[in-house]
Amino acid sequence: MIKKQFVFPTRGIAQKDLKSSAMLYMPKDPKGVYIIHHGTIFTNDMTPTNNSIIYDAIAKLFTQKGYIAVFPDYIGFGISYKTHFHPYLHKETLARNSFDLLEYLFEKNMIDDDMKIFSAGYSEGGFASLAFVELTQQHGIVLDSFSGAAPYNLTKNLHHLLENRIYKYPEYIAYIAYAYEKAYKLEGLVANLFKKIYANLTYQAFENRYSFERVHRIYPKEISRLFNLDFLQQDSTLLNDFKAKLKENSLHTFIPLGKTTLFSAKKDEIVNVKNSLEMYENLKKANVSNVKLVIDEEETASHFGSYAKFLKIVYNSL
């Protein structure tokens, strides 16, 4: 097996040129290629190009069955960690990063034209995977894909999270608010969305790239303690602009033409299972026949705990 780290050109926010990075694992006589998108990370030591322990193990599942495994770093990580922020759940840049990666693989003859291409990912990676499929489809390339635990409808996902008194992982809401404020110049979004102390901590945490563990300790889990509920109930231009951008970046109306597998844990505590259920229902209403929904029904199923089951589903399809 050949293991290779490489750098390729892509475009970030406002179509600005930049360099991105990826890790490739190639078996002897490969018969296809999987572009595999990682879940939400906060620090650079968790990227495919910096964490061999995790990605070597995942890649082995694919290479031992004759498939190339390629793991892109997202913009703001890998080679672009020091120069760019990560535009979290930003559909255009996630999709473009993987599309430019694919073009680079063809250009450098790292993969052949006759190889079958697949896309897979979990959590933010599930979102990135389907965003990539949408962009390739716009260019006449139909991919089969596996998307796990992804927030396809970003507007509804935010509503799902806020409809309960407690949300145990508010750092993910902070991540998207911070990223969208920077990406779309929604000045004051973080300051208005969160109470002052947590707004200040959000800027500090994401500008200084705190670890997941450190960020997780910052925020209270009670919705009423964290958010400015008055702001969320107002009909302000800033809030409406934020909602418009969430809608613009959502994937729930996309109709994939390739075989599509959606996966979620019934009791996912981070990305509500309703995301996958609603995406599946939308595709069935559109008379899509090549879509499959798999729900982990175990009482102990969780966002992190069900990832291995997602990988097993992908592995069993090889």
Order of alpha helices (4+ residues) and beta strands (2+ residues): beta-beta-beta-alpha-beta-alpha-beta-alpha-beta-alpha-alpha-alpha-alpha-alpha-alpha-alpha-alpha-beta-alpha-beta-alpha
